[in-house]
Amino acid sequence: MTDFLDTPSGRSIAYHRTQGQGTGIVFLGGFMSDMDGTKATALEAWAKSLGRPFLRFDYSGHGQSDGKFVDGCIGEWAQDAQAAIEALTDGPQVIVGSSMGGWIALLMSQRISAKVAGLVGIAAAPDFTEDSFLAGFSPDQIIELEENGVVMVPSGYGDPYPITSKLIEDGRQNLVLRTPLPLPFPVRFLQGTMDSSVDRSVALRLLDHADGDDVALTFVKGADHSFSTPECLTLIETAILNVTP
C-alpha cells in the first residue's frame, strides 16, 4: 500500500517503506521516473529477502506524489528526498541514486552526512541541467527558453522532457562538481558503456572530483542507461553490500 508524507515544504510525497533490521537502503529515482521502476522494486524485493529496511518514494511531480513535473526543480526534489530520509528512516542509510537520483544522493551526502552510511550511484548525473541540457541547447532553443520559459527536449523514453528556465536556474544553485565534494564513507559508482543519456566522461569527472578514501567506479561494457538487466541488478546489490557498514 502506498503511504504519503506531508513534508515541511508543504508537498505530499508518496512512498513505500519496508521494515527490517540493520542499515537501511534508500532508493532515489531519476528524472521523470517513479518509485515503481524496475530497479526500485527489484532492490526492494532483494532487501526484503535480506530482512533489511528499504525506502522508495516519488519526488513531487513524479509518480503518485502531488504537484506537476513541469513546476519542479532539483532543489525541490532534493528537499523531498531529505524530508523522506529524515522522517522515514532510522540511523545512517545506504543511499542508492539512479541518474538524477545520483546527483540528489550527492546533495544528501553534503546536507545530511550523518544519515549517509554509504552511497551507490547508478549512471549518476550530477550537474546535468548545466552540463548536458543547457550546454547542448542550440541558439534557437536558448531563445525559446528565454521567451517561453520552457523548451521541449527529446527524451529517448517516449514523451519529450519539458526543460524550464526554473529547472536550469535552480540547478545552477545545486551544482556539486564546482565545489569540494567530500565523501567520507564507502562509495561505488556504476556506469554502462552504452549509456546514451550519461556519457562515460561524466562518471570519470565525478570520480576525479570526489574526495574520499573508499571511492570506486565500475564500467559495465554494453550496459545502457536503465542498468536494469539481471546482471546489472546483481552488480547494484553487490555494490550495496560493499558500502554497508
BALOBA-1460 file (C-alpha; in Angstrom, 3 decimals):
// residues 245
<rec num="1" residu="m" x="0.000" y="0.000" z="0.000"/>
<rec num="2" residu="t" x="1.231" y="3.485" z="-0.840"/>
<rec num="3" residu="d" x="1.671" y="5.870" z="2.090"/>
<rec num="4" residu="f" x="2.056" y="9.645" z="1.966"/>
<rec num="5" residu="l" x="4.359" y="12.004" z="3.826"/>
<rec num="6" residu="d" x="3.492" y="15.670" z="4.301"/>
<rec num="7" residu="t" x="6.854" y="17.415" z="4.078"/>
<rec num="8" residu="p" x="7.932" y="20.691" z="5.734"/>
<rec num="9" residu="s" x="7.746" y="22.319" z="2.286"/>
<rec num="10" residu="g" x="4.024" y="21.558" z="2.109"/>
<rec num="11" residu="r" x="4.307" y="18.870" z="-0.548"/>
<rec num="12" residu="s" x="2.798" y="15.391" z="-0.186"/>
<rec num="13" residu="i" x="5.229" y="12.605" z="-1.067"/>
<rec num="14" residu="a" x="4.133" y="9.065" z="-1.942"/>
<rec num="15" residu="y" x="6.330" y="6.300" z="-0.546"/>
<rec num="16" residu="h" x="6.709" y="2.604" z="0.171"/>
<rec num="17" residu="r" x="8.668" y="1.590" z="3.263"/>
<rec num="18" residu="t" x="9.760" y="-1.908" z="4.211"/>
<rec num="19" residu="q" x="10.734" y="-2.532" z="7.822"/>
<rec num="20" residu="g" x="13.772" y="-4.609" z="8.716"/>
<rec num="21" residu="q" x="16.987" y="-4.852" z="10.693"/>
<rec num="22" residu="g" x="20.415" y="-3.387" z="10.046"/>
<rec num="23" residu="t" x="21.446" y="-0.499" z="7.834"/>
<rec num="24" residu="g" x="18.542" y="0.695" z="5.700"/>
<rec num="25" residu="i" x="18.589" y="1.309" z="1.961"/>
<rec num="26" residu="v" x="17.037" y="4.363" z="0.287"/>
<rec num="27" residu="f" x="16.449" y="4.437" z="-3.467"/>
<rec num="28" residu="l" x="16.464" y="7.791" z="-5.269"/>
<rec num="29" residu="g" x="14.991" y="7.631" z="-8.763"/>
<rec num="30" residu="g" x="15.784" y="9.569" z="-11.885"/>
<rec num="31" residu="f" x="14.393" y="12.462" z="-13.899"/>
<rec num="32" residu="m" x="10.700" y="11.856" z="-14.755"/>
<rec num="33" residu="s" x="10.881" y="8.324" z="-13.336"/>
<rec num="34" residu="d" x="8.932" y="6.907" z="-10.405"/>
<rec num="35" residu="m" x="9.280" y="4.529" z="-7.485"/>
<rec num="36" residu="d" x="7.640" y="1.662" z="-9.378"/>
<rec num="37" residu="g" x="10.536" y="1.287" z="-11.808"/>
<rec num="38" residu="t" x="12.445" y="-1.947" z="-12.303"/>
<rec num="39" residu="k" x="15.460" y="-1.076" z="-10.146"/>
<rec num="40" residu="a" x="13.430" y="0.307" z="-7.239"/>
<rec num="41" residu="t" x="11.079" y="-2.655" z="-6.998"/>
<rec num="42" residu="a" x="13.751" y="-5.285" z="-7.624"/>
<rec num="43" residu="l" x="16.010" y="-3.819" z="-4.946"/>
<rec num="44" residu="e" x="13.075" y="-3.624" z="-2.554"/>
<rec num="45" residu="a" x="12.393" y="-7.350" z="-3.042"/>
<rec num="46" residu="w" x="16.083" y="-8.120" z="-2.559"/>
<rec num="47" residu="a" x="16.291" y="-6.019" z="0.616"/>
<rec num="48" residu="k" x="13.186" y="-7.724" z="1.935"/>
<rec num="49" residu="s" x="14.798" y="-11.129" z="1.334"/>
<rec num="50" residu="l" x="17.716" y="-9.995" z="3.498"/>
<rec num="51" residu="g" x="15.448" y="-8.535" z="6.172"/>
<rec num="52" residu="r" x="16.828" y="-5.029" z="5.632"/>
<rec num="53" residu="p" x="14.837" y="-1.796" z="5.775"/>
<rec num="54" residu="f" x="14.112" y="-0.222" z="2.389"/>
<rec num="55" residu="l" x="12.550" y="3.070" z="1.296"/>
<rec num="56" residu="r" x="11.445" y="4.183" z="-2.162"/>
<rec num="57" residu="f" x="9.390" y="7.289" z="-2.916"/>
<rec num="58" residu="d" x="8.260" y="9.681" z="-5.623"/>
<rec num="59" residu="y" x="9.567" y="13.231" z="-5.771"/>
<rec num="60" residu="s" x="6.877" y="15.891" z="-6.107"/>
<rec num="61" residu="g" x="5.546" y="15.983" z="-9.658"/>
<rec num="62" residu="h" x="6.585" y="12.365" z="-10.147"/>
<rec num="63" residu="g" x="4.555" y="9.169" z="-9.909"/>
<rec num="64" residu="q" x="1.906" y="9.279" z="-7.202"/>
<rec num="65" residu="s" x="3.173" y="12.377" z="-5.400"/>
<rec num="66" residu="d" x="1.350" y="15.669" z="-5.751"/>
<rec num="67" residu="g" x="2.368" y="18.554" z="-7.976"/>
<rec num="68" residu="k" x="3.202" y="18.918" z="-11.661"/>
<rec num="69" residu="f" x="6.540" y="17.794" z="-13.029"/>
<rec num="70" residu="v" x="6.960" y="20.974" z="-15.042"/>
<rec num="71" residu="d" x="6.745" y="23.046" z="-11.848"/>
<rec num="72" residu="g" x="9.586" y="21.181" z="-10.108"/>
<rec num="73" residu="c" x="13.340" y="21.551" z="-9.933"/>
<rec num="74" residu="i" x="16.434" y="19.891" z="-8.464"/>
<rec num="75" residu="g" x="16.336" y="21.923" z="-5.256"/>
<rec num="76" residu="e" x="12.730" y="20.981" z="-4.512"/>
<rec num="77" residu="w" x="13.285" y="17.307" z="-5.320"/>
<rec num="78" residu="a" x="16.326" y="17.341" z="-3.034"/>
<rec num="79" residu="q" x="14.124" y="18.827" z="-0.309"/>
<rec num="80" residu="d" x="11.681" y="15.958" z="-0.880"/>
<rec num="81" residu="a" x="14.484" y="13.415" z="-0.561"/>
<rec num="82" residu="q" x="15.844" y="14.988" z="2.604"/>
<rec num="83" residu="a" x="12.384" y="15.120" z="4.184"/>
<rec num="84" residu="a" x="11.738" y="11.457" z="3.337"/>
<rec num="85" residu="i" x="15.105" y="10.274" z="4.641"/>
<rec num="86" residu="e" x="14.859" y="12.256" z="7.857"/>
<rec num="87" residu="a" x="11.243" y="11.327" z="8.609"/>
<rec num="88" residu="l" x="11.071" y="7.743" z="7.404"/>
<rec num="89" residu="t" x="14.437" y="6.134" z="8.229"/>
<rec num="90" residu="d" x="16.302" y="5.314" z="11.440"/>
<rec num="91" residu="g" x="20.032" y="5.840" z="11.613"/>
<rec num="92" residu="p" x="22.523" y="6.091" z="8.745"/>
<rec num="93" residu="q" x="21.376" y="4.672" z="5.398"/>
<rec num="94" residu="v" x="22.917" y="3.381" z="2.203"/>
<rec num="95" residu="i" x="21.733" y="5.875" z="-0.408"/>
<rec num="96" residu="v" x="21.286" y="4.442" z="-3.915"/>
<rec num="97" residu="g" x="20.811" y="7.103" z="-6.588"/>
<rec num="98" residu="s" x="19.972" y="6.439" z="-10.233"/>
<rec num="99" residu="s" x="20.770" y="9.112" z="-12.850"/>
<rec num="100" residu="m" x="19.353" y="12.364" z="-11.410"/>
<rec num="101" residu="g" x="18.998" y="10.428" z="-8.170"/>
<rec num="102" residu="g" x="22.784" y="10.152" z="-8.156"/>
<rec num="103" residu="w" x="23.019" y="13.951" z="-8.144"/>
<rec num="104" residu="i" x="20.462" y="14.175" z="-5.344"/>
<rec num="105" residu="a" x="22.305" y="11.455" z="-3.406"/>
<rec num="106" residu="l" x="25.448" y="13.585" z="-3.604"/>
<rec num="107" residu="l" x="23.483" y="16.589" z="-2.329"/>
<rec num="108" residu="m" x="22.257" y="14.451" z="0.576"/>
<rec num="109" residu="s" x="25.835" y="13.417" z="1.318"/>
<rec num="110" residu="q" x="26.672" y="17.087" z="1.932"/>
<rec num="111" residu="r" x="23.462" y="18.232" z="3.631"/>
<rec num="112" residu="i" x="22.691" y="15.312" z="5.944"/>
<rec num="113" residu="s" x="26.019" y="13.489" z="6.024"/>
<rec num="114" residu="a" x="25.243" y="11.890" z="9.392"/>
<rec num="115" residu="k" x="22.405" y="9.977" z="7.680"/>
<rec num="116" residu="v" x="24.667" y="8.521" z="4.986"/>
<rec num="117" residu="a" x="26.487" y="5.253" z="5.738"/>
<rec num="118" residu="g" x="27.407" y="4.581" z="2.116"/>
<rec num="119" residu="l" x="26.477" y="5.677" z="-1.400"/>
<rec num="120" residu="v" x="25.863" y="3.846" z="-4.674"/>
<rec num="121" residu="g" x="25.498" y="5.882" z="-7.868"/>
<rec num="122" residu="i" x="23.994" y="4.241" z="-10.956"/>
<rec num="123" residu="a" x="24.721" y="6.293" z="-14.083"/>
<rec num="124" residu="a" x="24.937" y="9.264" z="-11.736"/>
<rec num="125" residu="a" x="24.187" y="12.543" z="-13.487"/>
<rec num="126" residu="p" x="25.441" y="15.420" z="-11.328"/>
<rec num="127" residu="d" x="25.014" y="18.932" z="-12.737"/>
<rec num="128" residu="f" x="23.176" y="17.645" z="-15.831"/>
<rec num="129" residu="t" x="20.950" y="20.720" z="-16.104"/>
<rec num="130" residu="e" x="24.057" y="22.824" z="-16.715"/>
<rec num="131" residu="d" x="26.437" y="20.426" z="-18.442"/>
<rec num="132" residu="s" x="24.019" y="18.352" z="-20.525"/>
<rec num="133" residu="f" x="20.813" y="20.270" z="-21.187"/>
<rec num="134" residu="l" x="21.973" y="23.898" z="-21.232"/>
<rec num="135" residu="a" x="25.365" y="23.150" z="-22.762"/>
<rec num="136" residu="g" x="23.676" y="21.156" z="-25.519"/>
<rec num="137" residu="f" x="20.993" y="23.686" z="-26.444"/>
<rec num="138" residu="s" x="21.059" y="25.268" z="-29.883"/>
<rec num="139" residu="p" x="20.784" y="29.073" z="-30.208"/>
<rec num="140" residu="d" x="17.120" y="28.615" z="-31.174"/>
<rec num="141" residu="q" x="16.467" y="26.534" z="-28.048"/>
<rec num="142" residu="i" x="18.127" y="29.175" z="-25.878"/>
<rec num="143" residu="i" x="15.840" y="31.809" z="-27.390"/>
<rec num="144" residu="e" x="12.782" y="29.587" z="-26.887"/>
<rec num="145" residu="l" x="13.737" y="29.009" z="-23.247"/>
<rec num="146" residu="e" x="14.200" y="32.742" z="-22.657"/>
<rec num="147" residu="e" x="10.958" y="33.722" z="-24.395"/>
<rec num="148" residu="n" x="8.652" y="30.895" z="-23.249"/>
<rec num="149" residu="g" x="10.307" y="29.701" z="-20.050"/>
<rec num="150" residu="v" x="10.315" y="26.113" z="-21.338"/>
<rec num="151" residu="v" x="11.770" y="24.086" z="-24.194"/>
<rec num="152" residu="m" x="10.836" y="20.517" z="-25.120"/>
<rec num="153" residu="v" x="13.787" y="18.138" z="-25.447"/>
<rec num="154" residu="p" x="13.603" y="14.587" z="-26.894"/>
<rec num="155" residu="s" x="13.972" y="12.064" z="-24.102"/>
<rec num="156" residu="g" x="14.539" y="8.765" z="-25.845"/>
<rec num="157" residu="y" x="11.950" y="7.334" z="-23.436"/>
<rec num="158" residu="g" x="8.683" y="8.385" z="-25.064"/>
<rec num="159" residu="d" x="7.377" y="11.852" z="-24.237"/>
<rec num="160" residu="p" x="9.884" y="14.711" z="-24.540"/>
<rec num="161" residu="y" x="11.287" y="16.405" z="-21.445"/>
<rec num="162" residu="p" x="9.936" y="19.881" z="-20.631"/>
<rec num="163" residu="i" x="13.051" y="21.791" z="-19.594"/>
<rec num="164" residu="t" x="12.123" y="25.002" z="-17.815"/>
<rec num="165" residu="s" x="14.123" y="28.098" z="-17.020"/>
<rec num="166" residu="k" x="13.313" y="27.380" z="-13.356"/>
<rec num="167" residu="l" x="14.944" y="23.948" z="-13.664"/>
<rec num="168" residu="i" x="18.085" y="25.435" z="-15.236"/>
<rec num="169" residu="e" x="18.377" y="28.361" z="-12.819"/>
<rec num="170" residu="d" x="17.709" y="26.230" z="-9.750"/>
<rec num="171" residu="g" x="20.092" y="23.547" z="-10.975"/>
<rec num="172" residu="r" x="22.823" y="26.188" z="-11.024"/>
<rec num="173" residu="q" x="22.282" y="26.688" z="-7.295"/>
<rec num="174" residu="n" x="22.780" y="22.961" z="-6.619"/>
<rec num="175" residu="l" x="25.867" y="22.065" z="-8.654"/>
<rec num="176" residu="v" x="28.271" y="19.627" z="-6.976"/>
<rec num="177" residu="l" x="31.171" y="19.415" z="-9.413"/>
<rec num="178" residu="r" x="32.325" y="23.020" z="-8.992"/>
<rec num="179" residu="t" x="32.998" y="22.914" z="-5.245"/>
<rec num="180" residu="p" x="34.695" y="20.395" z="-2.925"/>
<rec num="181" residu="l" x="32.822" y="17.092" z="-2.645"/>
<rec num="182" residu="p" x="33.927" y="15.197" z="0.462"/>
<rec num="183" residu="l" x="32.583" y="11.639" z="0.588"/>
<rec num="184" residu="p" x="33.859" y="10.222" z="3.900"/>
<rec num="185" residu="f" x="32.146" y="6.839" z="3.550"/>
<rec num="186" residu="p" x="32.280" y="3.948" z="1.048"/>
<rec num="187" residu="v" x="31.108" y="4.936" z="-2.438"/>
<rec num="188" residu="r" x="30.538" y="2.828" z="-5.559"/>
<rec num="189" residu="f" x="29.702" y="4.353" z="-8.936"/>
<rec num="190" residu="l" x="28.347" y="2.091" z="-11.707"/>
<rec num="191" residu="q" x="28.267" y="3.179" z="-15.343"/>
<rec num="192" residu="g" x="27.293" y="1.432" z="-18.565"/>
<rec num="193" residu="t" x="29.436" y="1.955" z="-21.655"/>
<rec num="194" residu="m" x="26.342" y="2.081" z="-23.891"/>
<rec num="195" residu="d" x="24.575" y="4.737" z="-21.836"/>
<rec num="196" residu="s" x="23.107" y="7.253" z="-24.296"/>
<rec num="197" residu="s" x="21.925" y="9.645" z="-21.563"/>
<rec num="198" residu="v" x="25.011" y="9.993" z="-19.347"/>
<rec num="199" residu="d" x="28.372" y="9.923" z="-21.080"/>
<rec num="200" residu="r" x="31.172" y="7.914" z="-19.507"/>
<rec num="201" residu="s" x="33.138" y="11.174" z="-19.220"/>
<rec num="202" residu="v" x="30.664" y="12.282" z="-16.544"/>
<rec num="203" residu="a" x="31.487" y="9.219" z="-14.443"/>
<rec num="204" residu="l" x="35.217" y="9.874" z="-14.798"/>
<rec num="205" residu="r" x="34.822" y="13.541" z="-13.932"/>
<rec num="206" residu="l" x="32.824" y="12.621" z="-10.841"/>
<rec num="207" residu="l" x="35.406" y="10.027" z="-9.780"/>
<rec num="208" residu="d" x="38.227" y="12.546" z="-10.184"/>
<rec num="209" residu="h" x="36.329" y="15.255" z="-8.315"/>
<rec num="210" residu="a" x="35.086" y="13.198" z="-5.353"/>
<rec num="211" residu="d" x="37.230" y="13.328" z="-2.228"/>
<rec num="212" residu="g" x="37.146" y="10.055" z="-0.291"/>
<rec num="213" residu="d" x="39.302" y="7.147" z="0.783"/>
<rec num="214" residu="d" x="36.938" y="4.419" z="-0.464"/>
<rec num="215" residu="v" x="35.528" y="5.537" z="-3.815"/>
<rec num="216" residu="a" x="35.392" y="3.203" z="-6.830"/>
<rec num="217" residu="l" x="33.947" y="3.366" z="-10.345"/>
<rec num="218" residu="t" x="32.942" y="0.293" z="-12.351"/>
<rec num="219" residu="f" x="32.263" y="0.462" z="-16.091"/>
<rec num="220" residu="v" x="29.992" y="-2.270" z="-17.437"/>
<rec num="221" residu="k" x="30.580" y="-2.980" z="-21.109"/>
<rec num="222" residu="g" x="27.345" y="-2.945" z="-23.102"/>
<rec num="223" residu="a" x="25.088" y="-1.740" z="-20.283"/>
<rec num="224" residu="d" x="22.674" y="1.075" z="-21.131"/>
<rec num="225" residu="h" x="21.233" y="3.888" z="-19.024"/>
<rec num="226" residu="s" x="18.486" y="1.784" z="-17.475"/>
<rec num="227" residu="f" x="21.063" y="-0.569" z="-15.924"/>
<rec num="228" residu="s" x="18.214" y="-2.984" z="-15.204"/>
<rec num="229" residu="t" x="19.244" y="-6.349" z="-16.613"/>
<rec num="230" residu="p" x="19.536" y="-9.202" z="-14.106"/>
<rec num="231" residu="e" x="23.315" y="-8.906" z="-14.364"/>
<rec num="232" residu="c" x="23.222" y="-5.160" z="-13.684"/>
<rec num="233" residu="l" x="20.831" y="-5.601" z="-10.761"/>
<rec num="234" residu="t" x="23.246" y="-8.128" z="-9.249"/>
<rec num="235" residu="l" x="26.061" y="-5.591" z="-9.588"/>
<rec num="236" residu="i" x="23.947" y="-2.991" z="-7.782"/>
<rec num="237" residu="e" x="23.208" y="-5.450" z="-4.977"/>
<rec num="238" residu="t" x="26.909" y="-6.256" z="-4.661"/>
<rec num="239" residu="a" x="27.758" y="-2.562" z="-4.540"/>
<rec num="240" residu="i" x="25.204" y="-2.008" z="-1.765"/>
<rec num="241" residu="l" x="26.731" y="-4.836" z="0.258"/>
<rec num="242" residu="n" x="30.206" y="-3.382" z="-0.354"/>
<rec num="243" residu="v" x="29.285" y="0.007" z="1.130"/>
<rec num="244" residu="t" x="27.206" y="-1.314" z="4.026"/>
<rec num="245" residu="p" x="28.965" y="-0.931" z="7.398"/>
